[in-house]
C-alpha cells in the first residue's frame, strides 16, 4: 500500500521511513523486500520478532473477541450485532501494555472515579478503570474486530531475520537504520532493539542505536518526548546531507 501510494505520487525513493511498534516492523520488512526504496529507516519501539510474552498478550485479546457471542465465526457483517464486548476487552488489555507503571501511578494512582469513599462494588470505582473503559469503547468507532485479529496474528508470525535466508537478504540492504527504544517500554523493551541492532551490525548494515528515558512506556513514540524528537531530527538531517552530497 505504501509503495503504491509512492508510485501514484511519482516518488521513486524515500529519504526515510519512520515507524513505531508495528510501523517499525513494516519499515524493516520494506527495507528487506525492496532494498533500493529507502535511504534510511527509523524503527521506534519495534522488534524483529515477538517474544512468548508478547504473543501471550495478543492471544488473550483474540480470545476475548472470538468468544464474544456476536462474533459468529468472523462473519458478523450481515448481522445487526458486532463483537463489541470482545473488541473492547481486547483493547483494554492491550492498552495496559502500552503504559508504564510509573505513568499509571502518576496519572491515576488509587484515585476514585466518584467521590472520596469507595463504592465497594464490581462497578467502575477507580479512575484507571474508567480510563480503560473509555479506551475500549472509543476503539469501537475506528476499528474492526477481524482486522484486529489479523494484525495481531501477523505480528505473532513476523520473524524476517529468523532464518538463514532472511539473514542473507541483509547483504542486499542499502538502508541506514536508527533503532530507538524507551527505558520504560516493557511491551517491546530495549532487549528487542539491542537484538535487532546486533543482527544488523553483524551483517554490516549501518545502524545507530539509542535508548531514551521516558516515563510513558510503549506509548512514548506517540508523545512529546523532546530527546526522542531531537534524536530523530538529527538522524534525518544527516541522512538529507548524505543524499544531497551524493547527488552533487
KOLGU-413226 format. One record per residue (C-alpha): residue number from 0; x, y, z. Coordinates in nm, 2 decimals, padded with zeros to 4 digits. Last residue first. Layout:
<site><seq>NUM</seq><x>X</x><y>Y</y><z>Z</z></site>
...
***
This chain:
<site><seq>247</seq><x>02.62</x><y>01.67</y><z>-00.61</z></site>
<site><seq>246</seq><x>02.37</x><y>01.39</y><z>-00.58</z></site>
<site><seq>245</seq><x>02.58</x><y>01.21</y><z>-00.32</z></site>
<site><seq>244</seq><x>02.62</x><y>01.52</y><z>-00.11</z></site>
<site><seq>243</seq><x>02.25</x><y>01.59</y><z>-00.12</z></site>
<site><seq>242</seq><x>02.17</x><y>01.23</y><z>-00.01</z></site>
<site><seq>241</seq><x>02.43</x><y>01.24</y><z>00.27</z></site>
<site><seq>240</seq><x>02.30</x><y>01.58</y><z>00.39</z></site>
<site><seq>239</seq><x>01.95</x><y>01.45</y><z>00.40</z></site>
<site><seq>238</seq><x>02.05</x><y>01.15</y><z>00.60</z></site>
<site><seq>237</seq><x>02.24</x><y>01.37</y><z>00.85</z></site>
<site><seq>236</seq><x>01.94</x><y>01.59</y><z>00.89</z></site>
<site><seq>235</seq><x>01.72</x><y>01.29</y><z>00.93</z></site>
<site><seq>234</seq><x>01.94</x><y>01.15</y><z>01.21</z></site>
<site><seq>233</seq><x>01.94</x><y>01.48</y><z>01.39</z></site>
<site><seq>232</seq><x>01.56</x><y>01.51</y><z>01.37</z></site>
<site><seq>231</seq><x>01.51</x><y>01.16</y><z>01.51</z></site>
<site><seq>230</seq><x>01.74</x><y>01.23</y><z>01.80</z></site>
<site><seq>229</seq><x>01.58</x><y>01.57</y><z>01.87</z></site>
<site><seq>228</seq><x>01.23</x><y>01.41</y><z>01.87</z></site>
<site><seq>227</seq><x>01.33</x><y>01.14</y><z>02.11</z></site>
<site><seq>226</seq><x>01.51</x><y>01.39</y><z>02.34</z></site>
<site><seq>225</seq><x>01.20</x><y>01.61</y><z>02.35</z></site>
<site><seq>224</seq><x>00.95</x><y>01.33</y><z>02.44</z></site>
<site><seq>223</seq><x>00.61</x><y>01.47</y><z>02.32</z></site>
<site><seq>222</seq><x>00.40</x><y>01.15</y><z>02.27</z></site>
<site><seq>221</seq><x>00.33</x><y>00.88</y><z>02.02</z></site>
<site><seq>220</seq><x>00.67</x><y>00.71</y><z>02.05</z></site>
<site><seq>219</seq><x>00.63</x><y>00.71</y><z>02.43</z></site>
<site><seq>218</seq><x>00.32</x><y>00.48</y><z>02.40</z></site>
<site><seq>217</seq><x>00.55</x><y>00.19</y><z>02.49</z></site>
<site><seq>216</seq><x>00.62</x><y>00.32</y><z>02.83</z></site>
<site><seq>215</seq><x>00.54</x><y>00.69</y><z>02.93</z></site>
<site><seq>214</seq><x>00.81</x><y>00.78</y><z>03.18</z></site>
<site><seq>213</seq><x>01.07</x><y>00.84</y><z>02.91</z></site>
<site><seq>212</seq><x>01.45</x><y>00.79</y><z>02.90</z></site>
<site><seq>211</seq><x>01.58</x><y>00.72</y><z>02.55</z></site>
<site><seq>210</seq><x>01.77</x><y>00.41</y><z>02.44</z></site>
<site><seq>209</seq><x>01.98</x><y>00.48</y><z>02.13</z></site>
<site><seq>208</seq><x>02.10</x><y>00.27</y><z>01.84</z></site>
<site><seq>207</seq><x>02.27</x><y>00.36</y><z>01.51</z></site>
<site><seq>206</seq><x>02.28</x><y>00.11</y><z>01.23</z></site>
<site><seq>205</seq><x>02.48</x><y>00.07</y><z>00.90</z></site>
<site><seq>204</seq><x>02.42</x><y>-00.29</y><z>00.78</z></site>
<site><seq>203</seq><x>02.75</x><y>-00.48</y><z>00.80</z></site>
<site><seq>202</seq><x>02.58</x><y>-00.82</y><z>00.87</z></site>
<site><seq>201</seq><x>02.69</x><y>-00.84</y><z>01.24</z></site>
<site><seq>200</seq><x>02.56</x><y>-00.47</y><z>01.27</z></site>
<site><seq>199</seq><x>02.21</x><y>-00.57</y><z>01.16</z></site>
<site><seq>198</seq><x>02.19</x><y>-00.87</y><z>01.40</z></site>
<site><seq>197</seq><x>02.34</x><y>-00.68</y><z>01.69</z></site>
<site><seq>196</seq><x>02.09</x><y>-00.39</y><z>01.63</z></site>
<site><seq>195</seq><x>01.79</x><y>-00.62</y><z>01.62</z></site>
<site><seq>194</seq><x>01.90</x><y>-00.79</y><z>01.95</z></site>
<site><seq>193</seq><x>01.95</x><y>-00.45</y><z>02.11</z></site>
<site><seq>192</seq><x>01.61</x><y>-00.33</y><z>02.00</z></site>
<site><seq>191</seq><x>01.43</x><y>-00.63</y><z>02.15</z></site>
<site><seq>190</seq><x>01.63</x><y>-00.60</y><z>02.47</z></site>
<site><seq>189</seq><x>01.52</x><y>-00.24</y><z>02.50</z></site>
<site><seq>188</seq><x>01.16</x><y>-00.35</y><z>02.58</z></site>
<site><seq>187</seq><x>00.89</x><y>-00.42</y><z>02.33</z></site>
<site><seq>186</seq><x>00.59</x><y>-00.44</y><z>02.57</z></site>
<site><seq>185</seq><x>00.80</x><y>-00.33</y><z>02.87</z></site>
<site><seq>184</seq><x>00.87</x><y>00.02</y><z>02.75</z></site>
<site><seq>183</seq><x>01.01</x><y>00.21</y><z>03.05</z></site>
<site><seq>182</seq><x>01.36</x><y>00.27</y><z>02.91</z></site>
<site><seq>181</seq><x>01.24</x><y>00.37</y><z>02.56</z></site>
<site><seq>180</seq><x>01.38</x><y>00.22</y><z>02.24</z></site>
<site><seq>179</seq><x>01.53</x><y>00.36</y><z>01.92</z></site>
<site><seq>178</seq><x>01.68</x><y>00.20</y><z>01.62</z></site>
<site><seq>177</seq><x>01.82</x><y>00.43</y><z>01.35</z></site>
<site><seq>176</seq><x>01.89</x><y>00.24</y><z>01.03</z></site>
<site><seq>175</seq><x>02.08</x><y>00.31</y><z>00.71</z></site>
<site><seq>174</seq><x>01.92</x><y>00.13</y><z>00.41</z></site>
<site><seq>173</seq><x>02.11</x><y>-00.04</y><z>00.14</z></site>
<site><seq>172</seq><x>02.01</x><y>-00.39</y><z>00.22</z></site>
<site><seq>171</seq><x>02.15</x><y>-00.65</y><z>-00.02</z></site>
<site><seq>170</seq><x>02.36</x><y>-00.83</y><z>00.24</z></site>
<site><seq>169</seq><x>02.06</x><y>-00.83</y><z>00.48</z></site>
<site><seq>168</seq><x>01.89</x><y>-01.08</y><z>00.25</z></site>
<site><seq>167</seq><x>02.13</x><y>-01.35</y><z>00.36</z></site>
<site><seq>166</seq><x>01.99</x><y>-01.31</y><z>00.71</z></site>
<site><seq>165</seq><x>01.64</x><y>-01.39</y><z>00.59</z></site>
<site><seq>164</seq><x>01.76</x><y>-01.69</y><z>00.40</z></site>
<site><seq>163</seq><x>01.94</x><y>-01.82</y><z>00.71</z></site>
<site><seq>162</seq><x>01.62</x><y>-01.79</y><z>00.91</z></site>
<site><seq>161</seq><x>01.49</x><y>-01.58</y><z>01.19</z></site>
<site><seq>160</seq><x>01.56</x><y>-01.25</y><z>01.03</z></site>
<site><seq>159</seq><x>01.21</x><y>-01.19</y><z>00.89</z></site>
<site><seq>158</seq><x>01.03</x><y>-01.31</y><z>01.20</z></site>
<site><seq>157</seq><x>00.67</x><y>-01.18</y><z>01.20</z></site>
<site><seq>156</seq><x>00.44</x><y>-01.47</y><z>01.29</z></site>
<site><seq>155</seq><x>00.30</x><y>-01.31</y><z>01.60</z></site>
<site><seq>154</seq><x>00.28</x><y>-00.97</y><z>01.43</z></site>
<site><seq>153</seq><x>00.07</x><y>-01.12</y><z>01.16</z></site>
<site><seq>152</seq><x>-00.16</x><y>-01.26</y><z>01.43</z></site>
<site><seq>151</seq><x>-00.21</x><y>-00.92</y><z>01.59</z></site>
<site><seq>150</seq><x>-00.30</x><y>-00.76</y><z>01.26</z></site>
<site><seq>149</seq><x>-00.53</x><y>-01.05</y><z>01.16</z></site>
<site><seq>148</seq><x>-00.73</x><y>-01.05</y><z>01.48</z></site>
<site><seq>147</seq><x>-00.76</x><y>-00.67</y><z>01.50</z></site>
<site><seq>146</seq><x>-00.88</x><y>-00.65</y><z>01.14</z></site>
<site><seq>145</seq><x>-01.14</x><y>-00.91</y><z>01.23</z></site>
<site><seq>144</seq><x>-01.26</x><y>-00.69</y><z>01.51</z></site>
<site><seq>143</seq><x>-01.29</x><y>-00.37</y><z>01.31</z></site>
<site><seq>142</seq><x>-01.15</x><y>-00.04</y><z>01.43</z></site>
<site><seq>141</seq><x>-01.24</x><y>00.33</y><z>01.44</z></site>
<site><seq>140</seq><x>-01.56</x><y>00.37</y><z>01.65</z></site>
<site><seq>139</seq><x>-01.50</x><y>00.06</y><z>01.85</z></site>
<site><seq>138</seq><x>-01.17</x><y>00.20</y><z>01.99</z></site>
<site><seq>137</seq><x>-01.37</x><y>00.47</y><z>02.18</z></site>
<site><seq>136</seq><x>-01.53</x><y>00.19</y><z>02.39</z></site>
<site><seq>135</seq><x>-01.20</x><y>00.02</y><z>02.48</z></site>
<site><seq>134</seq><x>-01.02</x><y>00.34</y><z>02.56</z></site>
<site><seq>133</seq><x>-01.31</x><y>00.48</y><z>02.77</z></site>
<site><seq>132</seq><x>-01.34</x><y>00.15</y><z>02.96</z></site>
<site><seq>131</seq><x>-00.96</x><y>00.17</y><z>03.03</z></site>
<site><seq>130</seq><x>-00.99</x><y>00.52</y><z>03.16</z></site>
<site><seq>129</seq><x>-01.29</x><y>00.44</y><z>03.39</z></site>
<site><seq>128</seq><x>-01.09</x><y>00.15</y><z>03.54</z></site>
<site><seq>127</seq><x>-00.79</x><y>00.38</y><z>03.60</z></site>
<site><seq>126</seq><x>-01.01</x><y>00.63</y><z>03.77</z></site>
<site><seq>125</seq><x>-01.12</x><y>00.37</y><z>04.03</z></site>
<site><seq>124</seq><x>-01.48</x><y>00.26</y><z>04.11</z></site>
<site><seq>123</seq><x>-01.62</x><y>00.11</y><z>03.79</z></site>
<site><seq>122</seq><x>-01.88</x><y>-00.14</y><z>03.91</z></site>
<site><seq>121</seq><x>-01.79</x><y>-00.45</y><z>04.10</z></site>
<site><seq>120</seq><x>-01.88</x><y>-00.30</y><z>04.43</z></site>
<site><seq>119</seq><x>-01.70</x><y>-00.14</y><z>04.73</z></site>
<site><seq>118</seq><x>-01.84</x><y>00.21</y><z>04.65</z></site>
<site><seq>117</seq><x>-01.51</x><y>00.36</y><z>04.76</z></site>
<site><seq>116</seq><x>-01.53</x><y>00.69</y><z>04.95</z></site>
<site><seq>115</seq><x>-01.39</x><y>01.02</y><z>04.82</z></site>
<site><seq>114</seq><x>-01.64</x><y>01.09</y><z>04.55</z></site>
<site><seq>113</seq><x>-01.67</x><y>00.91</y><z>04.21</z></site>
<site><seq>112</seq><x>-01.38</x><y>00.80</y><z>04.00</z></site>
<site><seq>111</seq><x>-01.16</x><y>00.71</y><z>04.29</z></site>
<site><seq>110</seq><x>-00.79</x><y>00.78</y><z>04.30</z></site>
<site><seq>109</seq><x>-00.56</x><y>00.48</y><z>04.35</z></site>
<site><seq>108</seq><x>-00.27</x><y>00.63</y><z>04.15</z></site>
<site><seq>107</seq><x>-00.43</x><y>00.76</y><z>03.83</z></site>
<site><seq>106</seq><x>-00.19</x><y>00.97</y><z>03.62</z></site>
<site><seq>105</seq><x>00.13</x><y>00.94</y><z>03.82</z></site>
<site><seq>104</seq><x>00.08</x><y>00.57</y><z>03.91</z></site>
<site><seq>103</seq><x>-00.02</x><y>00.49</y><z>03.55</z></site>
<site><seq>102</seq><x>00.29</x><y>00.67</y><z>03.42</z></site>
<site><seq>101</seq><x>00.52</x><y>00.49</y><z>03.67</z></site>
<site><seq>100</seq><x>00.37</x><y>00.15</y><z>03.59</z></site>
<site><seq>99</seq><x>00.44</x><y>00.21</y><z>03.22</z></site>
<site><seq>98</seq><x>00.17</x><y>00.22</y><z>02.95</z></site>
<site><seq>97</seq><x>00.13</x><y>00.04</y><z>02.62</z></site>
<site><seq>96</seq><x>00.08</x><y>-00.30</y><z>02.80</z></site>
<site><seq>95</seq><x>-00.23</x><y>-00.17</y><z>02.97</z></site>
<site><seq>94</seq><x>-00.37</x><y>-00.07</y><z>02.64</z></site>
<site><seq>93</seq><x>-00.36</x><y>-00.42</y><z>02.51</z></site>
<site><seq>92</seq><x>-00.59</x><y>-00.55</y><z>02.78</z></site>
<site><seq>91</seq><x>-00.84</x><y>-00.26</y><z>02.74</z></site>
<site><seq>90</seq><x>-00.83</x><y>-00.31</y><z>02.36</z></site>
<site><seq>89</seq><x>-00.91</x><y>-00.68</y><z>02.38</z></site>
<site><seq>88</seq><x>-01.19</x><y>-00.61</y><z>02.63</z></site>
<site><seq>87</seq><x>-01.35</x><y>-00.36</y><z>02.39</z></site>
<site><seq>86</seq><x>-01.31</x><y>-00.60</y><z>02.10</z></site>
<site><seq>85</seq><x>-01.48</x><y>-00.88</y><z>02.29</z></site>
<site><seq>84</seq><x>-01.77</x><y>-00.66</y><z>02.40</z></site>
<site><seq>83</seq><x>-01.81</x><y>-00.51</y><z>02.05</z></site>
<site><seq>82</seq><x>-01.84</x><y>-00.85</y><z>01.88</z></site>
<site><seq>81</seq><x>-02.09</x><y>-00.70</y><z>01.63</z></site>
<site><seq>80</seq><x>-02.46</x><y>-00.72</y><z>01.60</z></site>
<site><seq>79</seq><x>-02.71</x><y>-00.62</y><z>01.33</z></site>
<site><seq>78</seq><x>-02.60</x><y>-00.92</y><z>01.12</z></site>
<site><seq>77</seq><x>-02.46</x><y>-00.93</y><z>00.77</z></site>
<site><seq>76</seq><x>-02.11</x><y>-00.81</y><z>00.89</z></site>
<site><seq>75</seq><x>-02.09</x><y>-01.07</y><z>01.16</z></site>
<site><seq>74</seq><x>-01.90</x><y>-01.34</y><z>00.97</z></site>
<site><seq>73</seq><x>-01.60</x><y>-01.37</y><z>01.20</z></site>
<site><seq>72</seq><x>-01.70</x><y>-01.71</y><z>01.34</z></site>
<site><seq>71</seq><x>-02.03</x><y>-01.55</y><z>01.45</z></site>
<site><seq>70</seq><x>-01.85</x><y>-01.29</y><z>01.67</z></site>
<site><seq>69</seq><x>-02.18</x><y>-01.19</y><z>01.84</z></site>
<site><seq>68</seq><x>-02.14</x><y>-01.43</y><z>02.14</z></site>
<site><seq>67</seq><x>-01.79</x><y>-01.29</y><z>02.21</z></site>
<site><seq>66</seq><x>-01.56</x><y>-01.59</y><z>02.24</z></site>
<site><seq>65</seq><x>-01.36</x><y>-01.48</y><z>01.93</z></site>
<site><seq>64</seq><x>-01.30</x><y>-01.13</y><z>02.05</z></site>
<site><seq>63</seq><x>-01.19</x><y>-01.21</y><z>02.41</z></site>
<site><seq>62</seq><x>-00.98</x><y>-01.50</y><z>02.26</z></site>
<site><seq>61</seq><x>-00.80</x><y>-01.25</y><z>02.04</z></site>
<site><seq>60</seq><x>-00.70</x><y>-01.04</y><z>02.34</z></site>
<site><seq>59</seq><x>-00.58</x><y>-01.34</y><z>02.53</z></site>
<site><seq>58</seq><x>-00.36</x><y>-01.45</y><z>02.23</z></site>
<site><seq>57</seq><x>-00.23</x><y>-01.10</y><z>02.19</z></site>
<site><seq>56</seq><x>-00.10</x><y>-01.09</y><z>02.55</z></site>
<site><seq>55</seq><x>00.05</x><y>-01.44</y><z>02.50</z></site>
<site><seq>54</seq><x>00.23</x><y>-01.35</y><z>02.18</z></site>
<site><seq>53</seq><x>00.41</x><y>-01.06</y><z>02.35</z></site>
<site><seq>52</seq><x>00.50</x><y>-01.28</y><z>02.65</z></site>
<site><seq>51</seq><x>00.64</x><y>-01.55</y><z>02.41</z></site>
<site><seq>50</seq><x>00.86</x><y>-01.29</y><z>02.25</z></site>
<site><seq>49</seq><x>00.78</x><y>-01.12</y><z>01.93</z></site>
<site><seq>48</seq><x>01.03</x><y>-01.09</y><z>01.64</z></site>
<site><seq>47</seq><x>01.22</x><y>-00.82</y><z>01.46</z></site>
<site><seq>46</seq><x>01.12</x><y>-00.57</y><z>01.71</z></site>
<site><seq>45</seq><x>00.99</x><y>-00.21</y><z>01.74</z></site>
<site><seq>44</seq><x>00.97</x><y>00.07</y><z>02.00</z></site>
<site><seq>43</seq><x>01.10</x><y>00.30</y><z>01.72</z></site>
<site><seq>42</seq><x>01.25</x><y>00.19</y><z>01.39</z></site>
<site><seq>41</seq><x>01.38</x><y>00.48</y><z>01.19</z></site>
<site><seq>40</seq><x>01.47</x><y>00.39</y><z>00.83</z></site>
<site><seq>39</seq><x>01.72</x><y>00.53</y><z>00.58</z></site>
<site><seq>38</seq><x>01.78</x><y>00.56</y><z>00.21</z></site>
<site><seq>37</seq><x>01.47</x><y>00.36</y><z>00.15</z></site>
<site><seq>36</seq><x>01.34</x><y>00.22</y><z>-00.18</z></site>
<site><seq>35</seq><x>01.65</x><y>00.04</y><z>-00.32</z></site>
<site><seq>34</seq><x>01.65</x><y>-00.26</y><z>-00.09</z></site>
<site><seq>33</seq><x>01.28</x><y>-00.35</y><z>-00.17</z></site>
<site><seq>32</seq><x>01.19</x><y>-00.66</y><z>00.04</z></site>
<site><seq>31</seq><x>01.44</x><y>-00.62</y><z>00.32</z></site>
<site><seq>30</seq><x>01.40</x><y>-00.24</y><z>00.36</z></site>
<site><seq>29</seq><x>01.02</x><y>-00.28</y><z>00.35</z></site>
<site><seq>28</seq><x>01.03</x><y>-00.55</y><z>00.61</z></site>
<site><seq>27</seq><x>01.22</x><y>-00.32</y><z>00.85</z></site>
<site><seq>26</seq><x>00.98</x><y>-00.04</y><z>00.78</z></site>
<site><seq>25</seq><x>00.68</x><y>-00.27</y><z>00.85</z></site>
<site><seq>24</seq><x>00.83</x><y>-00.38</y><z>01.18</z></site>
<site><seq>23</seq><x>00.88</x><y>-00.01</y><z>01.27</z></site>
<site><seq>22</seq><x>00.51</x><y>00.05</y><z>01.19</z></site>
<site><seq>21</seq><x>00.41</x><y>-00.24</y><z>01.41</z></site>
<site><seq>20</seq><x>00.58</x><y>-00.06</y><z>01.70</z></site>
<site><seq>19</seq><x>00.67</x><y>00.29</y><z>01.57</z></site>
<site><seq>18</seq><x>00.76</x><y>00.36</y><z>01.21</z></site>
<site><seq>17</seq><x>00.97</x><y>00.61</y><z>01.03</z></site>
<site><seq>16</seq><x>01.06</x><y>00.56</y><z>00.66</z></site>
<site><seq>15</seq><x>01.34</x><y>00.78</y><z>00.54</z></site>
<site><seq>14</seq><x>01.47</x><y>00.97</y><z>00.24</z></site>
<site><seq>13</seq><x>01.23</x><y>00.78</y><z>00.02</z></site>
<site><seq>12</seq><x>01.30</x><y>00.66</y><z>-00.34</z></site>
<site><seq>11</seq><x>01.09</x><y>00.66</y><z>-00.65</z></site>
<site><seq>10</seq><x>00.83</x><y>00.92</y><z>-00.57</z></site>
<site><seq>9</seq><x>00.58</x><y>00.98</y><z>-00.85</z></site>
<site><seq>8</seq><x>00.28</x><y>01.04</y><z>-00.62</z></site>
<site><seq>7</seq><x>00.10</x><y>00.73</y><z>-00.75</z></site>
<site><seq>6</seq><x>00.42</x><y>00.53</y><z>-00.73</z></site>
<site><seq>5</seq><x>00.46</x><y>00.65</y><z>-00.37</z></site>
<site><seq>4</seq><x>00.10</x><y>00.55</y><z>-00.29</z></site>
<site><seq>3</seq><x>00.15</x><y>00.20</y><z>-00.44</z></site>
<site><seq>2</seq><x>00.47</x><y>00.17</y><z>-00.23</z></site>
<site><seq>1</seq><x>00.28</x><y>00.24</y><z>00.09</z></site>
<site><seq>0</seq><x>00.00</x><y>00.00</y><z>00.00</z></site>
***
